[in-house]
Amino acid sequence: MTHPLNPCIHQKGGAMRGKGSAIVIDEKDNVATALGPLKAGAEVSVEIRGKVEKRKVLSDIPMGHKFALKDIEKGAAVIKYGQPIGRSTVKIARGAHVHVHNVVSQPRGGEAR
């Protein structure tokens, strides 16, 4: 089902079919943000560089939280808004929840804490 505000955002599968969605803010991002709750195993389509790509989320993702668009190696930058927002503390698998349990934040213009 297509998201009502962005026809390039879709979700299928699970009990939340059509109710959850995600957005990629910048083409450099390696995470997407859930615009609604996403159920583990849901297949989410997001537009990246003008192309719709599918990602399966590995666990429940709360609204407003991020999930990895690709594997992110331990110590690598987590990119949102086209800018690093933190560094991964562990390897993060494609589709995995990205939050404080696996990322150390990086203040604007500063080093990761």
Backbone atoms as SQL, in Angstrom:
CREATE TABLE atoms (id INTEGER PRIMARY KEY, chain TEXT, resi INTEGER, resn TEXT, atom TEXT, x REAL, y REAL, z REAL);
INSERT INTO atoms VALUES
  (1, 'A', 1, 'MET', 'N', 0.845, -1.179, 0.000),
  (2, 'A', 1, 'MET', 'CA', 0.000, 0.000, 0.000),
  (3, 'A', 1, 'MET', 'C', 0.887, 1.238, 0.000),
  (4, 'A', 2, 'THR', 'N', 0.501, 2.257, -0.729),
  (5, 'A', 2, 'THR', 'CA', 1.259, 3.492, -0.849),
  (6, 'A', 2, 'THR', 'C', 0.971, 4.407, 0.337),
  (7, 'A', 3, 'HIS', 'N', 2.014, 5.083, 0.831),
  (8, 'A', 3, 'HIS', 'CA', 1.862, 6.047, 1.916),
  (9, 'A', 3, 'HIS', 'C', 1.111, 7.263, 1.372),
  (10, 'A', 4, 'PRO', 'N', 0.117, 7.815, 2.113),
  (11, 'A', 4, 'PRO', 'CA', -0.687, 8.915, 1.585),
  (12, 'A', 4, 'PRO', 'C', 0.084, 10.207, 1.336),
  (13, 'A', 5, 'LEU', 'N', 1.192, 10.429, 2.035),
  (14, 'A', 5, 'LEU', 'CA', 1.954, 11.659, 1.855),
  (15, 'A', 5, 'LEU', 'C', 3.111, 11.517, 0.885),
  (16, 'A', 6, 'ASN', 'N', 3.553, 10.285, 0.624),
  (17, 'A', 6, 'ASN', 'CA', 4.674, 10.063, -0.289),
  (18, 'A', 6, 'ASN', 'C', 4.414, 8.778, -1.059),
  (19, 'A', 7, 'PRO', 'N', 4.065, 8.869, -2.341),
  (20, 'A', 7, 'PRO', 'CA', 3.729, 7.674, -3.115),
  (21, 'A', 7, 'PRO', 'C', 4.907, 6.731, -3.317),
  (22, 'A', 8, 'CYS', 'N', 6.111, 7.135, -2.929),
  (23, 'A', 8, 'CYS', 'CA', 7.290, 6.277, -3.083),
  (24, 'A', 8, 'CYS', 'C', 7.574, 5.464, -1.829),
  (25, 'A', 9, 'ILE', 'N', 6.727, 5.562, -0.799),
  (26, 'A', 9, 'ILE', 'CA', 6.922, 4.830, 0.448),
  (27, 'A', 9, 'ILE', 'C', 5.821, 3.784, 0.565),
  (28, 'A', 10, 'HIS', 'N', 6.207, 2.534, 0.788),
  (29, 'A', 10, 'HIS', 'CA', 5.260, 1.427, 0.855),
  (30, 'A', 10, 'HIS', 'C', 5.668, 0.479, 1.982),
  (31, 'A', 11, 'GLN', 'N', 4.706, -0.305, 2.479),
  (32, 'A', 11, 'GLN', 'CA', 5.017, -1.409, 3.378),
  (33, 'A', 11, 'GLN', 'C', 4.038, -2.522, 3.073),
  (34, 'A', 12, 'LYS', 'N', 4.559, -3.753, 3.053),
  (35, 'A', 12, 'LYS', 'CA', 3.640, -4.879, 2.923),
  (36, 'A', 12, 'LYS', 'C', 4.061, -5.970, 3.882),
  (37, 'A', 13, 'GLY', 'N', 3.101, -6.762, 4.299),
  (38, 'A', 13, 'GLY', 'CA', 3.378, -7.865, 5.208),
  (39, 'A', 13, 'GLY', 'C', 3.068, -7.482, 6.643),
  (40, 'A', 14, 'GLY', 'N', 2.740, -8.487, 7.455),
  (41, 'A', 14, 'GLY', 'CA', 2.495, -8.267, 8.878),
  (42, 'A', 14, 'GLY', 'C', 1.160, -7.589, 9.123),
  (43, 'A', 15, 'ALA', 'N', 0.806, -7.474, 10.395),
  (44, 'A', 15, 'ALA', 'CA', -0.473, -6.904, 10.788),
  (45, 'A', 15, 'ALA', 'C', -0.556, -5.410, 10.507),
  (46, 'A', 16, 'MET', 'N', 0.570, -4.758, 10.324),
  (47, 'A', 16, 'MET', 'CA', 0.575, -3.315, 10.132),
  (48, 'A', 16, 'MET', 'C', 0.508, -2.923, 8.667),
  (49, 'A', 17, 'ARG', 'N', 0.138, -3.816, 7.789),
  (50, 'A', 17, 'ARG', 'CA', 0.119, -3.539, 6.350),
  (51, 'A', 17, 'ARG', 'C', -0.548, -2.191, 6.075),
  (52, 'A', 18, 'GLY', 'N', 0.220, -1.311, 5.394),
  (53, 'A', 18, 'GLY', 'CA', -0.324, -0.027, 4.995),
  (54, 'A', 18, 'GLY', 'C', -0.333, 1.025, 6.088),
  (55, 'A', 19, 'LYS', 'N', -0.088, 0.654, 7.331),
  (56, 'A', 19, 'LYS', 'CA', -0.140, 1.619, 8.427),
  (57, 'A', 19, 'LYS', 'C', 1.235, 2.163, 8.772),
  (58, 'A', 20, 'GLY', 'N', 2.292, 1.439, 8.473),
  (59, 'A', 20, 'GLY', 'CA', 3.632, 1.904, 8.768),
  (60, 'A', 20, 'GLY', 'C', 4.339, 2.265, 7.488),
  (61, 'A', 21, 'SER', 'N', 5.376, 3.075, 7.616),
  (62, 'A', 21, 'SER', 'CA', 6.168, 3.447, 6.461),
  (63, 'A', 21, 'SER', 'C', 7.498, 4.001, 6.945),
  (64, 'A', 22, 'ALA', 'N', 8.368, 4.284, 6.013),
  (65, 'A', 22, 'ALA', 'CA', 9.686, 4.805, 6.357),
  (66, 'A', 22, 'ALA', 'C', 10.123, 5.806, 5.306),
  (67, 'A', 23, 'ILE', 'N', 11.073, 6.644, 5.677),
  (68, 'A', 23, 'ILE', 'CA', 11.579, 7.654, 4.762),
  (69, 'A', 23, 'ILE', 'C', 13.098, 7.713, 4.845),
  (70, 'A', 24, 'VAL', 'N', 13.713, 7.914, 3.696),
  (71, 'A', 24, 'VAL', 'CA', 15.143, 8.181, 3.598),
  (72, 'A', 24, 'VAL', 'C', 15.243, 9.673, 3.313),
  (73, 'A', 25, 'ILE', 'N', 15.960, 10.394, 4.159),
  (74, 'A', 25, 'ILE', 'CA', 15.986, 11.843, 4.059),
  (75, 'A', 25, 'ILE', 'C', 16.979, 12.337, 3.009),
  (76, 'A', 26, 'ASP', 'N', 18.137, 11.697, 2.915),
  (77, 'A', 26, 'ASP', 'CA', 19.176, 12.111, 1.978),
  (78, 'A', 26, 'ASP', 'C', 19.727, 10.869, 1.282),
  (79, 'A', 27, 'GLU', 'N', 20.102, 10.979, 0.033),
  (80, 'A', 27, 'GLU', 'CA', 20.588, 9.810, -0.708),
  (81, 'A', 27, 'GLU', 'C', 21.863, 9.217, -0.120),
  (82, 'A', 28, 'LYS', 'N', 22.588, 9.956, 0.712),
  (83, 'A', 28, 'LYS', 'CA', 23.800, 9.434, 1.360),
  (84, 'A', 28, 'LYS', 'C', 23.484, 8.632, 2.626),
  (85, 'A', 29, 'ASP', 'N', 22.249, 8.705, 3.126),
  (86, 'A', 29, 'ASP', 'CA', 21.879, 8.050, 4.384),
  (87, 'A', 29, 'ASP', 'C', 22.063, 6.538, 4.305),
  (88, 'A', 30, 'ASN', 'N', 22.506, 5.954, 5.425),
  (89, 'A', 30, 'ASN', 'CA', 22.553, 4.493, 5.509),
  (90, 'A', 30, 'ASN', 'C', 21.501, 3.971, 6.485),
  (91, 'A', 31, 'VAL', 'N', 20.588, 4.869, 6.894),
  (92, 'A', 31, 'VAL', 'CA', 19.444, 4.498, 7.724),
  (93, 'A', 31, 'VAL', 'C', 18.188, 5.138, 7.153),
  (94, 'A', 32, 'ALA', 'N', 17.057, 4.519, 7.448),
  (95, 'A', 32, 'ALA', 'CA', 15.749, 5.094, 7.131),
  (96, 'A', 32, 'ALA', 'C', 15.021, 5.294, 8.450),
  (97, 'A', 33, 'THR', 'N', 14.069, 6.203, 8.469),
  (98, 'A', 33, 'THR', 'CA', 13.301, 6.501, 9.679),
  (99, 'A', 33, 'THR', 'C', 11.871, 6.004, 9.504),
  (100, 'A', 34, 'ALA', 'N', 11.380, 5.271, 10.504),
  (101, 'A', 34, 'ALA', 'CA', 10.009, 4.755, 10.478),
  (102, 'A', 34, 'ALA', 'C', 9.027, 5.887, 10.759),
  (103, 'A', 35, 'LEU', 'N', 8.064, 6.082, 9.852),
  (104, 'A', 35, 'LEU', 'CA', 7.027, 7.096, 10.036),
  (105, 'A', 35, 'LEU', 'C', 5.847, 6.553, 10.832),
  (106, 'A', 36, 'GLY', 'N', 5.863, 5.264, 11.035),
  (107, 'A', 36, 'GLY', 'CA', 4.868, 4.576, 11.857),
  (108, 'A', 36, 'GLY', 'C', 5.531, 3.315, 12.368),
  (109, 'A', 37, 'PRO', 'N', 4.894, 2.615, 13.293),
  (110, 'A', 37, 'PRO', 'CA', 5.499, 1.381, 13.803),
  (111, 'A', 37, 'PRO', 'C', 5.622, 0.331, 12.698),
  (112, 'A', 38, 'LEU', 'N', 6.765, -0.354, 12.657),
  (113, 'A', 38, 'LEU', 'CA', 7.009, -1.414, 11.684),
  (114, 'A', 38, 'LEU', 'C', 7.169, -2.729, 12.431),
  (115, 'A', 39, 'LYS', 'N', 6.526, -3.760, 11.964),
  (116, 'A', 39, 'LYS', 'CA', 6.601, -5.088, 12.577),
  (117, 'A', 39, 'LYS', 'C', 7.773, -5.873, 12.017),
  (118, 'A', 40, 'ALA', 'N', 8.399, -6.676, 12.869),
  (119, 'A', 40, 'ALA', 'CA', 9.493, -7.548, 12.437),
  (120, 'A', 40, 'ALA', 'C', 9.036, -8.367, 11.231),
  (121, 'A', 41, 'GLY', 'N', 9.887, -8.439, 10.231),
  (122, 'A', 41, 'GLY', 'CA', 9.583, -9.199, 9.026),
  (123, 'A', 41, 'GLY', 'C', 8.859, -8.400, 7.951),
  (124, 'A', 42, 'ALA', 'N', 8.411, -7.190, 8.290),
  (125, 'A', 42, 'ALA', 'CA', 7.718, -6.370, 7.296),
  (126, 'A', 42, 'ALA', 'C', 8.682, -5.981, 6.180),
  (127, 'A', 43, 'GLU', 'N', 8.189, -5.961, 4.969),
  (128, 'A', 43, 'GLU', 'CA', 8.971, -5.523, 3.818),
  (129, 'A', 43, 'GLU', 'C', 8.596, -4.073, 3.540),
  (130, 'A', 44, 'VAL', 'N', 9.590, -3.188, 3.609),
  (131, 'A', 44, 'VAL', 'CA', 9.367, -1.759, 3.430),
  (132, 'A', 44, 'VAL', 'C', 10.100, -1.314, 2.172),
  (133, 'A', 45, 'SER', 'N', 9.423, -0.560, 1.328),
  (134, 'A', 45, 'SER', 'CA', 10.046, 0.006, 0.130),
  (135, 'A', 45, 'SER', 'C', 10.323, 1.475, 0.387),
  (136, 'A', 46, 'VAL', 'N', 11.546, 1.892, 0.112),
  (137, 'A', 46, 'VAL', 'CA', 11.928, 3.294, 0.277),
  (138, 'A', 46, 'VAL', 'C', 12.583, 3.775, -1.006),
  (139, 'A', 47, 'GLU', 'N', 12.446, 5.069, -1.272),
  (140, 'A', 47, 'GLU', 'CA', 13.077, 5.634, -2.458),
  (141, 'A', 47, 'GLU', 'C', 14.479, 6.098, -2.107),
  (142, 'A', 48, 'ILE', 'N', 15.462, 5.587, -2.850),
  (143, 'A', 48, 'ILE', 'CA', 16.863, 5.953, -2.661),
  (144, 'A', 48, 'ILE', 'C', 17.423, 6.301, -4.032),
  (145, 'A', 49, 'ARG', 'N', 17.905, 7.518, -4.177),
  (146, 'A', 49, 'ARG', 'CA', 18.468, 7.997, -5.448),
  (147, 'A', 49, 'ARG', 'C', 17.479, 7.807, -6.605),
  (148, 'A', 50, 'GLY', 'N', 16.212, 8.086, -6.356),
  (149, 'A', 50, 'GLY', 'CA', 15.197, 7.998, -7.390),
  (150, 'A', 50, 'GLY', 'C', 14.722, 6.594, -7.721),
  (151, 'A', 51, 'LYS', 'N', 15.205, 5.603, -6.982),
  (152, 'A', 51, 'LYS', 'CA', 14.836, 4.210, -7.241),
  (153, 'A', 51, 'LYS', 'C', 14.194, 3.620, -5.983),
  (154, 'A', 52, 'VAL', 'N', 13.101, 2.906, -6.146),
  (155, 'A', 52, 'VAL', 'CA', 12.447, 2.266, -5.010),
  (156, 'A', 52, 'VAL', 'C', 13.155, 0.950, -4.712),
  (157, 'A', 53, 'GLU', 'N', 13.609, 0.808, -3.464),
  (158, 'A', 53, 'GLU', 'CA', 14.297, -0.399, -3.020),
  (159, 'A', 53, 'GLU', 'C', 13.556, -0.980, -1.828),
  (160, 'A', 54, 'LYS', 'N', 13.570, -2.305, -1.716),
  (161, 'A', 54, 'LYS', 'CA', 12.878, -2.993, -0.629),
  (162, 'A', 54, 'LYS', 'C', 13.854, -3.384, 0.463),
  (163, 'A', 55, 'ARG', 'N', 13.400, -3.262, 1.703),
  (164, 'A', 55, 'ARG', 'CA', 14.169, -3.700, 2.866),
  (165, 'A', 55, 'ARG', 'C', 13.223, -4.443, 3.796),
  (166, 'A', 56, 'LYS', 'N', 13.700, -5.540, 4.358),
  (167, 'A', 56, 'LYS', 'CA', 12.927, -6.284, 5.356),
  (168, 'A', 56, 'LYS', 'C', 13.470, -5.896, 6.729),
  (169, 'A', 57, 'VAL', 'N', 12.585, -5.430, 7.626),
  (170, 'A', 57, 'VAL', 'CA', 13.036, -5.079, 8.967),
  (171, 'A', 57, 'VAL', 'C', 13.147, -6.344, 9.808),
  (172, 'A', 58, 'LEU', 'N', 14.214, -6.418, 10.602),
  (173, 'A', 58, 'LEU', 'CA', 14.531, -7.636, 11.352),
  (174, 'A', 58, 'LEU', 'C', 13.844, -7.719, 12.702),
  (175, 'A', 59, 'SER', 'N', 13.412, -6.584, 13.224),
  (176, 'A', 59, 'SER', 'CA', 12.713, -6.551, 14.517),
  (177, 'A', 59, 'SER', 'C', 11.689, -5.428, 14.459),
  (178, 'A', 60, 'ASP', 'N', 10.837, -5.358, 15.470),
  (179, 'A', 60, 'ASP', 'CA', 9.879, -4.262, 15.523),
  (180, 'A', 60, 'ASP', 'C', 10.636, -2.940, 15.601),
  (181, 'A', 61, 'ILE', 'N', 10.201, -1.964, 14.818),
  (182, 'A', 61, 'ILE', 'CA', 10.817, -0.643, 14.801),
  (183, 'A', 61, 'ILE', 'C', 9.742, 0.366, 15.223),
  (184, 'A', 62, 'PRO', 'N', 9.938, 1.037, 16.372),
  (185, 'A', 62, 'PRO', 'CA', 8.951, 2.033, 16.789),
  (186, 'A', 62, 'PRO', 'C', 8.939, 3.243, 15.860),
  (187, 'A', 63, 'MET', 'N', 7.825, 3.933, 15.838),
  (188, 'A', 63, 'MET', 'CA', 7.705, 5.155, 15.053),
  (189, 'A', 63, 'MET', 'C', 8.820, 6.134, 15.451),
  (190, 'A', 64, 'GLY', 'N', 9.458, 6.733, 14.448),
  (191, 'A', 64, 'GLY', 'CA', 10.509, 7.707, 14.693),
  (192, 'A', 64, 'GLY', 'C', 11.894, 7.107, 14.864),
  (193, 'A', 65, 'HIS', 'N', 11.973, 5.791, 14.973),
  (194, 'A', 65, 'HIS', 'CA', 13.266, 5.130, 15.114),
  (195, 'A', 65, 'HIS', 'C', 13.815, 4.771, 13.741),
  (196, 'A', 66, 'LYS', 'N', 15.080, 4.422, 13.710),
  (197, 'A', 66, 'LYS', 'CA', 15.782, 4.143, 12.455),
  (198, 'A', 66, 'LYS', 'C', 16.036, 2.645, 12.287),
  (199, 'A', 67, 'PHE', 'N', 16.210, 2.247, 11.016),
  (200, 'A', 67, 'PHE', 'CA', 16.693, 0.905, 10.702),
  (201, 'A', 67, 'PHE', 'C', 17.736, 1.039, 9.594),
  (202, 'A', 68, 'ALA', 'N', 18.648, 0.071, 9.567),
  (203, 'A', 68, 'ALA', 'CA', 19.776, 0.118, 8.625),
  (204, 'A', 68, 'ALA', 'C', 19.320, -0.241, 7.218),
  (205, 'A', 69, 'LEU', 'N', 19.745, 0.565, 6.252),
  (206, 'A', 69, 'LEU', 'CA', 19.463, 0.291, 4.845),
  (207, 'A', 69, 'LEU', 'C', 20.456, -0.701, 4.262),
  (208, 'A', 70, 'LYS', 'N', 21.618, -0.801, 4.881),
  (209, 'A', 70, 'LYS', 'CA', 22.662, -1.740, 4.465),
  (210, 'A', 70, 'LYS', 'C', 23.442, -2.117, 5.714),
  (211, 'A', 71, 'ASP', 'N', 24.286, -3.138, 5.622),
  (212, 'A', 71, 'ASP', 'CA', 25.131, -3.495, 6.752),
  (213, 'A', 71, 'ASP', 'C', 26.012, -2.305, 7.112),
  (214, 'A', 72, 'ILE', 'N', 26.133, -2.041, 8.410),
  (215, 'A', 72, 'ILE', 'CA', 26.981, -0.963, 8.908),
  (216, 'A', 72, 'ILE', 'C', 28.023, -1.621, 9.808),
  (217, 'A', 73, 'GLU', 'N', 29.273, -1.514, 9.430),
  (218, 'A', 73, 'GLU', 'CA', 30.354, -2.140, 10.186),
  (219, 'A', 73, 'GLU', 'C', 30.545, -1.465, 11.541),
  (220, 'A', 74, 'LYS', 'N', 31.081, -2.210, 12.513),
  (221, 'A', 74, 'LYS', 'CA', 31.387, -1.661, 13.830),
  (222, 'A', 74, 'LYS', 'C', 32.340, -0.479, 13.657),
  (223, 'A', 75, 'GLY', 'N', 32.023, 0.641, 14.301),
  (224, 'A', 75, 'GLY', 'CA', 32.851, 1.836, 14.237),
  (225, 'A', 75, 'GLY', 'C', 32.569, 2.749, 13.057),
  (226, 'A', 76, 'ALA', 'N', 31.687, 2.308, 12.155),
  (227, 'A', 76, 'ALA', 'CA', 31.371, 3.110, 10.971),
  (228, 'A', 76, 'ALA', 'C', 30.375, 4.214, 11.318),
  (229, 'A', 77, 'ALA', 'N', 30.381, 5.253, 10.499),
  (230, 'A', 77, 'ALA', 'CA', 29.445, 6.359, 10.694),
  (231, 'A', 77, 'ALA', 'C', 28.022, 5.916, 10.379),
  (232, 'A', 78, 'VAL', 'N', 27.084, 6.362, 11.199),
  (233, 'A', 78, 'VAL', 'CA', 25.659, 6.226, 10.920),
  (234, 'A', 78, 'VAL', 'C', 25.261, 7.553, 10.293),
  (235, 'A', 79, 'ILE', 'N', 24.723, 7.481, 9.071),
  (236, 'A', 79, 'ILE', 'CA', 24.441, 8.685, 8.287),
  (237, 'A', 79, 'ILE', 'C', 22.933, 8.917, 8.189),
  (238, 'A', 80, 'LYS', 'N', 22.504, 10.108, 8.630),
  (239, 'A', 80, 'LYS', 'CA', 21.116, 10.557, 8.490),
  (240, 'A', 80, 'LYS', 'C', 21.186, 12.034, 8.134),
  (241, 'A', 81, 'TYR', 'N', 20.273, 12.523, 7.344),
  (242, 'A', 81, 'TYR', 'CA', 20.302, 13.902, 6.831),
  (243, 'A', 81, 'TYR', 'C', 21.542, 14.137, 5.968),
  (244, 'A', 82, 'GLY', 'N', 22.159, 13.054, 5.475),
  (245, 'A', 82, 'GLY', 'CA', 23.373, 13.177, 4.684),
  (246, 'A', 82, 'GLY', 'C', 24.611, 13.467, 5.519),
  (247, 'A', 83, 'GLN', 'N', 24.475, 13.411, 6.844),
  (248, 'A', 83, 'GLN', 'CA', 25.561, 13.742, 7.767),
  (249, 'A', 83, 'GLN', 'C', 25.726, 12.636, 8.807),
  (250, 'A', 84, 'PRO', 'N', 26.938, 12.441, 9.329),
  (251, 'A', 84, 'PRO', 'CA', 27.102, 11.461, 10.405),
  (252, 'A', 84, 'PRO', 'C', 26.406, 11.940, 11.678),
  (253, 'A', 85, 'ILE', 'N', 25.611, 11.063, 12.266),
  (254, 'A', 85, 'ILE', 'CA', 24.922, 11.385, 13.523),
  (255, 'A', 85, 'ILE', 'C', 25.487, 10.570, 14.669),
  (256, 'A', 86, 'GLY', 'N', 26.374, 9.632, 14.364),
  (257, 'A', 86, 'GLY', 'CA', 26.975, 8.792, 15.385),
  (258, 'A', 86, 'GLY', 'C', 27.811, 7.708, 14.751),
  (259, 'A', 87, 'ARG', 'N', 28.318, 6.814, 15.604),
  (260, 'A', 87, 'ARG', 'CA', 29.125, 5.675, 15.151),
  (261, 'A', 87, 'ARG', 'C', 28.515, 4.402, 15.728),
  (262, 'A', 88, 'SER', 'N', 28.558, 3.353, 14.937),
  (263, 'A', 88, 'SER', 'CA', 28.024, 2.070, 15.411),
  (264, 'A', 88, 'SER', 'C', 28.982, 1.466, 16.438),
  (265, 'A', 89, 'THR', 'N', 28.413, 0.881, 17.476),
  (266, 'A', 89, 'THR', 'CA', 29.226, 0.241, 18.517),
  (267, 'A', 89, 'THR', 'C', 29.386, -1.252, 18.255),
  (268, 'A', 90, 'VAL', 'N', 28.588, -1.768, 17.319),
  (269, 'A', 90, 'VAL', 'CA', 28.631, -3.171, 16.886),
  (270, 'A', 90, 'VAL', 'C', 28.317, -3.183, 15.393),
  (271, 'A', 91, 'LYS', 'N', 28.550, -4.316, 14.748),
  (272, 'A', 91, 'LYS', 'CA', 28.108, -4.442, 13.358),
  (273, 'A', 91, 'LYS', 'C', 26.582, -4.467, 13.359),
  (274, 'A', 92, 'ILE', 'N', 25.972, -3.656, 12.495),
  (275, 'A', 92, 'ILE', 'CA', 24.516, -3.558, 12.408),
  (276, 'A', 92, 'ILE', 'C', 24.090, -4.137, 11.064),
  (277, 'A', 93, 'ALA', 'N', 23.254, -5.152, 11.109),
  (278, 'A', 93, 'ALA', 'CA', 22.789, -5.816, 9.891),
  (279, 'A', 93, 'ALA', 'C', 21.751, -4.976, 9.159),
  (280, 'A', 94, 'ARG', 'N', 21.725, -5.116, 7.851),
  (281, 'A', 94, 'ARG', 'CA', 20.699, -4.492, 7.018),
  (282, 'A', 94, 'ARG', 'C', 19.329, -4.868, 7.570),
  (283, 'A', 95, 'GLY', 'N', 18.484, -3.866, 7.811),
  (284, 'A', 95, 'GLY', 'CA', 17.141, -4.094, 8.330),
  (285, 'A', 95, 'GLY', 'C', 17.040, -4.058, 9.847),
  (286, 'A', 96, 'ALA', 'N', 18.175, -3.966, 10.541),
  (287, 'A', 96, 'ALA', 'CA', 18.174, -3.969, 12.009),
  (288, 'A', 96, 'ALA', 'C', 17.828, -2.585, 12.564),
  (289, 'A', 97, 'HIS', 'N', 17.251, -2.597, 13.759),
  (290, 'A', 97, 'HIS', 'CA', 16.939, -1.379, 14.502),
  (291, 'A', 97, 'HIS', 'C', 18.238, -0.648, 14.818),
  (292, 'A', 98, 'VAL', 'N', 18.275, 0.646, 14.561),
  (293, 'A', 98, 'VAL', 'CA', 19.452, 1.477, 14.836),
  (294, 'A', 98, 'VAL', 'C', 19.028, 2.499, 15.888),
  (295, 'A', 99, 'HIS', 'N', 19.624, 2.376, 17.085),
  (296, 'A', 99, 'HIS', 'CA', 19.234, 3.255, 18.201),
  (297, 'A', 99, 'HIS', 'C', 20.361, 3.258, 19.228),
  (298, 'A', 100, 'VAL', 'N', 20.088, 3.726, 20.425),
  (299, 'A', 100, 'VAL', 'CA', 21.125, 3.894, 21.452),
  (300, 'A', 100, 'VAL', 'C', 21.799, 2.586, 21.867),
  (301, 'A', 101, 'HIS', 'N', 21.179, 1.452, 21.610),
  (302, 'A', 101, 'HIS', 'CA', 21.778, 0.167, 21.982),
  (303, 'A', 101, 'HIS', 'C', 22.921, -0.242, 21.046),
  (304, 'A', 102, 'ASN', 'N', 23.029, 0.392, 19.877),
  (305, 'A', 102, 'ASN', 'CA', 24.097, 0.028, 18.945),
  (306, 'A', 102, 'ASN', 'C', 24.765, 1.227, 18.261),
  (307, 'A', 103, 'VAL', 'N', 24.484, 2.433, 18.758),
  (308, 'A', 103, 'VAL', 'CA', 25.076, 3.653, 18.200),
  (309, 'A', 103, 'VAL', 'C', 25.455, 4.595, 19.341),
  (310, 'A', 104, 'VAL', 'N', 26.624, 5.199, 19.221),
  (311, 'A', 104, 'VAL', 'CA', 27.018, 6.269, 20.129),
  (312, 'A', 104, 'VAL', 'C', 26.814, 7.557, 19.358),
  (313, 'A', 105, 'SER', 'N', 26.141, 8.540, 19.979),
  (314, 'A', 105, 'SER', 'CA', 25.789, 9.754, 19.261),
  (315, 'A', 105, 'SER', 'C', 26.983, 10.638, 18.977),
  (316, 'A', 106, 'GLN', 'N', 26.817, 11.462, 17.975),
  (317, 'A', 106, 'GLN', 'CA', 27.866, 12.395, 17.557),
  (318, 'A', 106, 'GLN', 'C', 27.229, 13.766, 17.469),
  (319, 'A', 107, 'PRO', 'N', 27.600, 14.656, 18.384),
  (320, 'A', 107, 'PRO', 'CA', 27.008, 15.995, 18.323),
  (321, 'A', 107, 'PRO', 'C', 27.407, 16.713, 17.035),
  (322, 'A', 108, 'ARG', 'N', 26.589, 17.611, 16.610),
  (323, 'A', 108, 'ARG', 'CA', 26.843, 18.366, 15.376),
  (324, 'A', 108, 'ARG', 'C', 28.229, 19.005, 15.431),
  (325, 'A', 109, 'GLY', 'N', 29.049, 18.694, 14.431),
  (326, 'A', 109, 'GLY', 'CA', 30.378, 19.280, 14.339),
  (327, 'A', 109, 'GLY', 'C', 31.383, 18.743, 15.338),
  (328, 'A', 110, 'GLY', 'N', 31.028, 17.664, 16.047),
  (329, 'A', 110, 'GLY', 'CA', 31.925, 17.150, 17.073),
  (330, 'A', 110, 'GLY', 'C', 32.260, 15.699, 16.886),
  (331, 'A', 111, 'GLU', 'N', 32.999, 15.165, 17.833),
  (332, 'A', 111, 'GLU', 'CA', 33.384, 13.763, 17.827),
  (333, 'A', 111, 'GLU', 'C', 32.294, 12.929, 18.503),
  (334, 'A', 112, 'ALA', 'N', 32.227, 11.659, 18.137),
  (335, 'A', 112, 'ALA', 'CA', 31.267, 10.750, 18.754),
  (336, 'A', 112, 'ALA', 'C', 31.577, 10.623, 20.240),
  (337, 'A', 113, 'ARG', 'N', 30.516, 10.509, 21.055),
  (338, 'A', 113, 'ARG', 'CA', 30.687, 10.334, 22.505),
  (339, 'A', 113, 'ARG', 'C', 30.362, 8.918, 22.905);
